[in-house]
């Protein structure tokens, strides 16, 4: 083989590996609950595959081989035992009168992820809907409650529709063991709370849900608490990682927004596609430099044509670049025209 043909073969391998990046990132995200750790895991997977490709005997497809490597990478990363969570998975809700903003380390929290990084393009609407449902915050949070291998089995079988025999081969175990792990994982997920609210989100959003989001933007940007209350379920939830505080109920949520959160008045919302759900990048007024400064990535849960929860991820230095968004706006887009 000439040097030129060897280089061409390596270039072809790079492209073949790269085609699987998005779906592998989705798999690793579901396993790890972290967008950044998922990207690290996939990069490690592709590097390992590139280095050991000569040993790949072709007994399985390249895709199956990559999933085997990715699974091992994720299992290694999970040996530390850290399980990412949402605030409501760790503490009880806090009455507004006792609200305090206490941060926890980054590795505590389930992280948001842009749809484009984890959801491969597909022409099958049913397949696209399943993929979106499987990266929603409540589902990924429930996955984190499973032992690592059960987590892998459930994702491969239920989300990616692998056969039990294929999963058994990937994990070097028996079909009976795979079926047993899947049964236990299903039982654990059935006991998990908080998934019903998200299941009502249409894909794509129906007209009523689109109108709901338009009304939400108008209410939030206008900081109209009466209008916002009309859009929320009575037991709606608001979270704000990295703070462990979470609020439940319209009076506590709007009360917080008009007291500790009052600096968000006059904010501007930019739509983002996040975790298979509607979301917004929130920019609040910047009193020092003028314009608007990045404040939060909001992920909204919809149920029965009302907002059941909105989760505000506040580490803007991490999240806004991940979504390809600037950290500062000179003005609202409609003001700049």
C-alpha positions in Angstrom: 0.0 0.0 0.0 1.3 3.4 -0.9 1.5 6.3 1.5 -1.2 8.1 -0.5 -3.6 5.2 -0.4 -2.9 4.7 3.3 -3.7 8.3 4.0 -6.9 8.0 1.9 -7.9 4.9 3.8 -7.4 6.7 7.1 -9.4 9.7 5.9 -12.2 7.4 4.9 -12.1 5.8 8.3 -12.3 9.2 10.0 -15.4 10.0 7.9 -17.0 6.6 8.7 -16.4 7.1 12.4 -17.6 10.7 12.4 -21.0 9.6 10.9 -21.8 8.0 14.2 -20.8 10.9 16.5 -24.3 12.3 17.1 -26.0 9.0 17.9 -23.1 8.0 20.1 -23.3 11.3 22.0 -27.0 10.7 22.6 -26.2 7.3 24.0 -23.5 8.5 26.2 -25.6 11.4 27.4 -28.4 9.1 28.5 -25.8 7.0 30.3 -23.9 9.8 32.0 -26.5 12.6 32.4 -23.8 15.2 31.3 -23.5 16.8 27.9 -19.8 17.6 28.4 -18.9 14.1 29.8 -20.9 12.6 26.9 -18.8 14.5 24.4 -15.6 13.4 26.2 -16.8 9.8 26.1 -17.5 9.9 22.4 -14.2 11.5 21.6 -12.5 8.8 23.7 -14.5 6.1 21.9 -13.6 7.4 18.4 -9.9 7.7 19.3 -9.9 4.1 20.7 -11.7 2.9 17.5 -9.2 4.7 15.2 -6.2 3.2 17.1 -7.5 -0.3 17.3 -9.2 -0.5 13.9 -6.7 -3.0 12.5 -7.9 -5.4 15.2 -11.6 -5.0 14.2 -12.4 -8.3 12.5 -15.7 -7.3 11.1 -17.7 -10.0 12.9 -20.2 -7.2 13.9 -21.0 -4.0 12.1 -18.8 -0.9 12.7 -21.8 0.7 14.5 -22.1 -2.2 16.9 -18.4 -2.2 17.6 -18.5 1.5 18.4 -21.4 1.0 20.8 -19.4 -1.7 22.5 -16.4 0.7 23.0 -18.7 3.6 24.0 -20.4 1.3 26.6 -17.1 0.3 28.1 -16.0 4.0 28.2 -19.2 5.0 30.0 -19.1 2.1 32.5 -15.5 3.1 33.3 -16.6 6.7 33.9 -19.5 5.5 36.1 -17.3 3.5 38.4 -16.9 6.5 40.7 -20.6 6.0 41.5 -21.7 9.6 40.9 -25.3 9.9 39.9 -26.4 13.1 38.4 -29.8 14.4 39.6 -32.3 17.3 39.5 -32.9 19.4 42.6 -36.2 17.6 43.3 -34.3 14.3 43.4 -32.2 15.5 46.3 -34.3 17.7 48.6 -37.8 18.6 49.4 -39.3 21.8 47.9 -38.5 25.0 49.8 -41.3 27.4 50.9 -40.6 30.9 49.5 -40.1 32.3 53.1 -37.2 29.9 53.6 -35.7 30.2 50.1 -31.9 30.4 50.0 -29.5 30.0 47.1 -27.1 27.3 48.0 -24.9 26.0 45.2 -23.7 22.4 44.8 -20.7 21.2 42.7 -21.2 20.9 38.9 -21.0 17.1 38.9 -24.1 17.0 41.1 -26.5 18.0 38.4 -28.1 16.5 35.4 -27.1 18.8 32.5 -29.1 20.2 29.5 -28.0 19.3 26.0 -28.8 20.8 22.6 -31.0 18.6 20.5 -28.6 18.9 17.5 -25.8 17.2 19.5 -27.7 14.1 20.5 -30.6 13.6 18.1 -29.6 12.1 14.7 -31.6 13.3 11.6 -34.3 10.7 10.7 -37.1 10.7 8.2 -39.2 8.4 10.5 -41.5 10.6 12.7 -42.1 7.8 15.2 -38.3 7.2 15.5 -37.7 10.9 16.0 -40.4 11.1 18.7 -38.9 8.2 20.6 -35.5 9.8 20.4 -36.8 13.1 21.8 -38.7 11.5 24.6 -35.5 9.5 25.6 -33.4 12.7 26.2 -36.0 14.6 28.2 -34.8 15.6 31.6 -37.2 13.5 33.6 -36.4 10.3 31.7 -32.6 10.9 31.8 -32.9 11.6 35.6 -34.8 8.4 36.0 -32.1 6.5 34.1 -29.5 7.8 36.6 -31.2 5.8 39.3 -30.4 2.6 37.6 -27.2 0.6 38.1 -24.9 1.3 35.1 -25.3 -2.0 33.3 -29.1 -1.9 33.7 -29.0 1.6 32.3 -27.1 0.4 29.3 -29.5 -2.5 28.7 -32.6 -0.4 29.0 -31.2 2.3 26.6 -30.1 -0.3 24.0 -33.3 -2.3 24.2 -36.0 0.3 24.7 -34.6 3.4 23.1 -32.3 2.0 20.3 -34.4 -1.1 19.7 -31.5 -3.6 19.8 -32.4 -7.3 20.1 -31.6 -9.0 23.4 -29.1 -11.2 21.6 -27.3 -8.1 20.3 -27.1 -6.6 23.7 -25.9 -9.8 25.2 -23.1 -10.0 22.7 -22.1 -6.3 23.4 -22.0 -6.9 27.1 -20.5 -10.3 27.0 -23.4 -11.8 28.9 -26.4 -14.1 28.3 -29.8 -13.3 26.8 -31.4 -14.4 30.1 -29.2 -11.9 32.0 -30.1 -9.1 29.6 -33.9 -9.9 29.9 -33.6 -10.0 33.7 -31.7 -6.6 33.8 -34.3 -5.1 31.5 -37.2 -6.3 33.7 -35.6 -4.8 36.8 -34.8 -1.5 35.0 -38.4 -1.2 33.8 -39.7 -1.8 37.4 -37.4 1.0 38.7 -38.5 3.4 36.0 -42.1 2.6 36.6 -41.6 3.7 40.3 -39.9 7.0 39.3 -42.0 10.1 39.5 -42.1 13.1 37.3 -42.3 11.6 33.8 -46.0 12.0 33.1 -45.8 15.8 32.7 -43.3 15.6 29.9 -45.0 12.8 28.0 -47.7 15.3 26.9 -45.3 17.4 24.7 -46.2 16.9 21.0 -43.7 16.4 18.3 -43.8 18.8 16.6 -45.7 21.1 19.0 -49.4 21.4 18.2 -51.0 24.8 17.7 -52.2 25.1 21.3 -48.7 24.4 22.6 -47.2 26.9 20.2 -49.7 29.5 21.4 -48.8 28.6 25.0 -45.1 29.3 24.4 -46.0 32.6 22.7 -48.0 33.6 25.7 -45.2 32.4 28.0 -42.7 34.6 26.2 -45.0 37.6 26.4 -45.7 37.0 30.1 -42.0 36.4 31.0 -40.6 39.3 29.0 -43.3 41.6 30.3 -42.7 40.2 33.8 -46.5 39.9 34.1 -47.0 37.6 37.1 -50.8 37.3 36.6 -50.4 36.3 33.0 -47.6 33.8 34.0 -49.7 32.3 36.7 -52.5 31.6 34.2 -50.0 29.5 32.2 -48.7 27.4 35.0 -50.1 24.3 36.6 -51.0 24.9 40.3 -48.2 22.4 41.3 -45.7 23.6 38.6 -42.0 23.2 39.5 -39.1 25.7 39.1 -35.5 24.6 39.5 -32.2 26.6 39.2 -29.1 24.5 39.1 -26.4 24.8 40.4 -28.5 25.9 43.4 -30.4 23.1 45.1 -33.4 25.3 45.8 -36.5 24.3 44.0 -40.0 25.8 44.2 -43.4 24.3 43.7 -46.7 26.1 43.2 -47.6 29.3 41.3 -47.5 31.5 44.4 -44.0 30.5 45.5 -42.7 30.7 41.9 -44.1 34.1 41.1 -43.2 35.3 44.6 -39.6 34.3 44.1 -39.5 36.0 40.7 -40.7 39.3 42.1 -38.3 39.2 45.1 -35.0 37.3 44.9 -35.4 37.0 41.1 -36.6 40.5 40.4 -33.4 41.4 38.4 -34.9 39.2 35.6 -37.6 41.8 34.9 -37.2 43.0 31.3 -35.4 39.9 30.1 -35.3 38.7 26.5 -35.9 35.1 25.5 -34.3 33.4 22.5 -35.8 30.0 21.5 -33.5 26.9 21.7 -34.1 23.2 21.1 -33.0 21.4 24.3 -33.5 17.9 25.6 -36.3 17.2 23.1 -38.3 20.0 24.8 -39.1 23.6 24.1 -36.6 26.0 25.7 -35.2 29.5 25.8 -31.9 31.2 26.3 -32.7 34.0 28.8 -30.8 37.3 28.7 -31.5 39.7 31.4 -30.8 43.5 31.3 -27.2 44.4 32.0 -27.2 47.6 34.2 -23.4 48.0 33.9 -22.6 47.6 30.2 -26.1 48.1 28.8 -27.9 45.6 26.5 -28.5 42.1 27.8 -26.3 39.5 29.5 -26.7 35.8 29.4 -28.5 34.5 32.5 -30.0 31.0 32.0 -31.0 28.2 29.6 -34.6 27.5 30.4 -36.1 24.0 29.7 -39.9 23.9 29.8 -42.2 20.9 30.5 -45.7 21.1 29.2 -48.7 19.0 30.4 -52.4 19.5 29.5 -51.6 22.7 27.7 -50.0 24.3 30.7 -46.4 24.6 31.9 -45.7 21.9 34.4 -42.1 22.9 35.1 -39.3 25.2 34.0 -35.8 24.5 34.7 -33.2 27.3 34.6 -29.6 26.3 34.2 -27.6 29.2 35.3 -24.0 28.4 34.5 -24.0 30.6 31.4 -20.2 30.4 30.7 -20.8 26.6 30.0 -24.2 26.5 28.5 -24.4 29.4 26.1 -21.3 28.5 24.1 -22.6 24.9 23.9 -25.8 26.2 22.2 -23.8 28.5 20.0 -25.1 31.6 21.7 -23.3 34.9 22.6 -22.9 35.9 26.2 -24.0 39.4 25.6 -26.6 41.1 23.3 -26.4 44.8 22.6 -30.1 45.0 22.2 -33.1 42.8 21.4 -33.1 41.7 17.8 -36.3 43.6 17.1 -34.7 46.7 18.6 -31.7 46.4 16.4 -33.7 46.4 13.1 
